[in-house]
């Protein structure tokens, strides 16, 4: 298997810089909980052995419409999302989860990446991983 594709019916909370308190670094409970939910959905598609080669990752994040979005805007179908979080934060959170679950040995193996984010009315993440 040189390619894995799946959809996660969840959203990605952006990976934030570690918080510091009492001389230690930590992540917020929201980030930890989101990572656990993403891991739950992703582990069902995990390869038997982590890939120890260069990989490519494509992440397409779809967001539900906001209450203030007009019917005319919603009729467009897909509208690029130009508000936070940025693509790097989304990619970092998901790649860390994919590494922890066992898709690849180290997220430094990701040599090619493509991330999109858009308003579509859904709350899903489409993930494609392939060997290079």
N, C-alpha and C positions, 0 to 999 in steps of 0.2 A: 504494500500500500504506500504510494508516494504522494497521496493527496487526501486531505481530510476536510470535509465541509459539514458545518452544522449551524443551527440557529438556536440562540439562547433567548427564551422569552423573559428577559429581564433587562435592566439598565445597568450601565457601568457608572459607579460613583468614581469621580476622578481621583487618581492617586495624588496624595498631597505629600509635601515634605514632612518628615517625621517631626512630631512635637517633642518638646523637651520639658522634663519636670523631675525634680528630685534626682538630678544627675544621671538620668537615663532617657533614652529616646523611645518613643512609642507611637503607634498609630491610633487614631480615634476608633471608638467602637463602631461607628457608621462604616468606616472603611473596612474594618475587619469583617463585619457582618455582610457587606456587599461582596467581598472577596470569597467568603464561605458560600454564598448563594451562587456566584459564578462558577466556583469549583464544583458544586453539586451538579449543575447542568453540563459542565464541560467534561467531567470524568467519564460520562457515559460514552464518549467518543474517543477516548484516549487510546493510543496505540499500545500494543503489548509491551514494547520496550521503548524508552525515551529515544528520540532521534538524536544522534551525536554527529550531526552534519549541518551544513548551512541550510537554513530554511527561509521561506518567504511566508509572510502573514498578511492577509487582507482582512480588515475589520470595517464593517459597515454598520454604524449605529443609527437606529431610527428612534425618534422621539415622538410622543403623543402630542397632538395639537394643544395649544394653550387656550384657556377660556377666551382670551382677548382676540384670538385669530379669527378673522372674518370668514364668512362662507365662501367668498370669492377667492381668498387665499387658500382655503382648504381644497377648493375645486382644482387647484393646480396639481394636486397629487403629491409631488415631492418638492420640497423647498429647502435649499441648503441652509443649515443652521450656522449662523455667524455669531452666536453668543457663547459664553463660557459653558462648559469647560473646553479647553483646547485639545486638539487631537493627540498631542504628545502625552498628556495626562491620562487620556482614555487608553491609549496604546500601552503605556507603562503598567497600568493596573491589570489589564487583561493578559499581557505577556508574563507578568509575575505569577498570575494565577495558573496559566498554562504550564509554566515551568514547575510550579509546586505540584500540580496534578500529575505531571509526567509526560507531557507532549515532547519536550526536548530537554537535554541535559542542562542547558544554561540559556537564559534569554539573550546572551551575547551571540548565540548561534543565529539569531534573526538578522539576516543579511539584506533582506528586502522587505519593505513594509508599505502598505497602502491603507490609509484610514480616511473614512468619510463619515460625516454626521449630517443628518437631515431631519426635518419635520415631515412625518408621513402619516401620523395618526396612530401609529403602532408604538410599542415599547419593546423592541427586539434588537438583538445584536447578531449579525450574520458573520461567521468566522470561516476563513479558508486558510489552511496551512498546507504547504507543499515543500518537498525536498528540492533543493537547487542542485 
